[in-house]
Amino acid sequence: MKIKLLLPLIISLTLITSQSFAAFTPLSVAIVPPIQFPPEDFSITGLRLSALWGQHRDVYGVDLGLIGNITDQDFVGIGVSGVFNATYGNTRIIGLQLAGMGNYNQQKTSVVGLQAALMTNYNVAESSVYGVQLSLANISAHTDIYGLQLGLYNRAKSVYGFQIGLINVTDNLHGLQIGLVNMNNTGPFKISPILNVGF
């Protein structure tokens, strides 16, 4: 009888201990994968410095790359690179995500502060920006903007504040669009030149 009770516990412990868990380290130094320490299956909880670019499982902290930063799963913190930041898991920006060319976030993204890139901010999944999104093209069809979206082309799900650019597109506008072409898919004026207002 006691063996029957212990059997589920033994099986559970065996399954848990057989799973692969990422090792953590407070510092990573990379030239280009695989020339980096520690290897890419580690989670960084502090600082990642990349001479060209680094790639790791998770990054929690500050991520600095001359060319780029790649995170396979979760990123939380500040990301700055000369060319690109790419996160394939969830992204939580605390203060700043800055790239010389583009920011690419594939899963749920939350930005509190500034998301800026010279060419493109591309948030694929459901996301939110509390602050400013700044780029030539802000492609964020599933993103709620609470503040300002500024670029030549701006696309957001909902805007609570301002969209300023040549072409502005949103599904729900609670504020102002200023641009050559302004589109608010649920507003009284679906297309409006120069200025569009939503409530």
Buried (B, 14 or more C-beta within 10 A) or exposed (E): EEEEEEEEEEEEEEEEEEEEEBEBBEEBBBBBBEEBEBEBEBBBBBBBBBBBBBBBBBBBBBBBBBBBBBBBBBBBBBBBBBBBBBBBBBBBBBBBBBBBBBBBBBBBBBBBBBBBBEBBBBBBBEBBBBBBBBBBBBBBBBBBBBBBBBBEBBBBBBBBBBBBBEBBBBBBBBBBBBBEBBBBEEBEBEEBEEEBBBE
